[in-house]
Amino acid sequence: MLNDLFQEAWKTLNVAASGKEHPFNFCTLATIGKNASVRQRTVILRGLTEEKSLLFYTDLRSTKIKQIKNNSNANCLFYDPKTQLQLILKGKIFVHTDDDIWEEHKDKIDGKAINNYNTLLPPGKPIKNPLKVERTHRLHFGLLEFIPIRMEYLKLKEDSNHLRARFRLDEGIWKQTFLVP
Ligand SMILES: Cc1cc2nc3c(=O)[nH]c(=O)nc-3n(C[C@H](O)[C@H](O)[C@H](O)COP(=O)(O)O)c2cc1C
């Protein structure tokens, strides 16, 4: 049964990552900021590699990049209100710039999506008029690869028999156990 939960979790992430509409398209990504403060934000799940890395896009000048460069530890939280499934993944983030996987994903960005990476001023800078954001031809595109080492699965059940399980990567093998919910 633990195996089924593990498969369900990765299958669901895969569906969400492949662009189908799913609550797991949206991930709460937590990183560590100055003075060990916790920083969270919503990001869109853009892909899943065969090695179970999660891929996200961002502006290379965003604050999260500075945080990740300082401390690569991160957490990803997903929640589906329909199935009442919560997944929390713990891992490290690697920032890709100018390599093959970065190029492959950069080529997918077109139309309005370009505006997520081309502001003149870096994201988070104070401005006077939000309707007049200056843009350039330069794309500050960064690909975040989240490499998980642990996943916690929690599904709430109507009959209170909630299912909670932990999966931990140990020398290349995902070790698994149920937990008290
Ligand atoms: C629905 C939604 C989707 C978002 N998707 C992304 C995303 O894929 N990548 C990203 O960098 N920011 C995304 N954002 C913006 C972030 O939540 C955040 O405000 C921004 O990245 C700045 O974060 P930082 O200052 O911690 O770097 C999204 C926000 C919302 C509301």
The ligand as an SDF file (V2000), in Angstrom:
LIG
                    3D

 31 33  0  0  0  0  0  0  0  0999 V2000
   -0.6220   32.0820   -9.3550 C   0  0  0  0  0  0  0  0  0  0  0  0
    0.8170   32.5350   -9.2320 C   0  0  0  0  0  0  0  0  0  0  0  0
    1.8110   31.8610   -9.9460 C   0  0  0  0  0  0  0  0  0  0  0  0
    3.1350   32.2690   -9.8520 C   0  0  0  0  0  0  0  0  0  0  0  0
    4.0890   31.5940  -10.5450 N   0  0  0  0  0  0  0  0  0  0  0  0
    5.3940   31.9480  -10.4130 C   0  0  0  0  0  0  0  0  0  0  0  0
    6.4180   31.1780  -11.0450 C   0  0  0  0  0  0  0  0  0  0  0  0
    6.1770   30.1770  -11.7270 O   0  0  0  0  0  0  0  0  0  0  0  0
    7.6970   31.6030  -10.8640 N   0  0  0  0  0  0  0  0  0  0  0  0
    8.0190   32.6910  -10.1150 C   0  0  0  0  0  0  0  0  0  0  0  0
    9.1920   33.0060   -9.9900 O   0  0  0  0  0  0  0  0  0  0  0  0
    7.0610   33.4340   -9.5010 N   0  0  0  0  0  0  0  0  0  0  0  0
    5.7690   33.0790   -9.6250 C   0  0  0  0  0  0  0  0  0  0  0  0
    4.7920   33.8070   -8.9950 N   0  0  0  0  0  0  0  0  0  0  0  0
    5.1860   34.9870   -8.2220 C   0  0  0  0  0  0  0  0  0  0  0  0
    5.7640   34.5390   -6.8780 C   0  0  0  0  0  0  0  0  0  0  0  0
    4.7270   34.0590   -6.0380 O   0  0  0  0  0  0  0  0  0  0  0  0
    6.5730   35.6500   -6.1710 C   0  0  0  0  0  0  0  0  0  0  0  0
    5.7350   36.7340   -5.8870 O   0  0  0  0  0  0  0  0  0  0  0  0
    7.7380   36.1170   -7.0160 C   0  0  0  0  0  0  0  0  0  0  0  0
    8.3890   35.0430   -7.6460 O   0  0  0  0  0  0  0  0  0  0  0  0
    8.7610   36.8790   -6.1640 C   0  0  0  0  0  0  0  0  0  0  0  0
    9.2320   36.0100   -5.1620 O   0  0  0  0  0  0  0  0  0  0  0  0
   10.6250   36.2660   -4.4150 P   0  0  0  0  0  0  0  0  0  0  0  0
   10.7030   37.7370   -4.1580 O   0  0  0  0  0  0  0  0  0  0  0  0
   10.5410   35.4590   -3.1860 O   0  0  0  0  0  0  0  0  0  0  0  0
   11.7330   35.8060   -5.3290 O   0  0  0  0  0  0  0  0  0  0  0  0
    3.4740   33.3980   -9.0490 C   0  0  0  0  0  0  0  0  0  0  0  0
    2.4740   34.0430   -8.3200 C   0  0  0  0  0  0  0  0  0  0  0  0
    1.1710   33.6270   -8.4150 C   0  0  0  0  0  0  0  0  0  0  0  0
    0.1280   34.3710   -7.6260 C   0  0  0  0  0  0  0  0  0  0  0  0
  1  2  1  0
  2  3  1  0
  2 30  2  0
  3  4  2  0
  4  5  1  0
  4 28  1  0
  5  6  2  0
  6  7  1  0
  6 13  1  0
  7  8  2  0
  7  9  1  0
  9 10  1  0
 10 11  2  0
 10 12  1  0
 12 13  2  0
 13 14  1  0
 14 15  1  0
 14 28  1  0
 15 16  1  0
 16 17  1  0
 16 18  1  0
 18 19  1  0
 18 20  1  0
 20 21  1  0
 20 22  1  0
 22 23  1  0
 23 24  1  0
 24 25  2  0
 24 26  1  0
 24 27  1  0
 28 29  2  0
 29 30  1  0
 30 31  1  0
M  END
$$$$
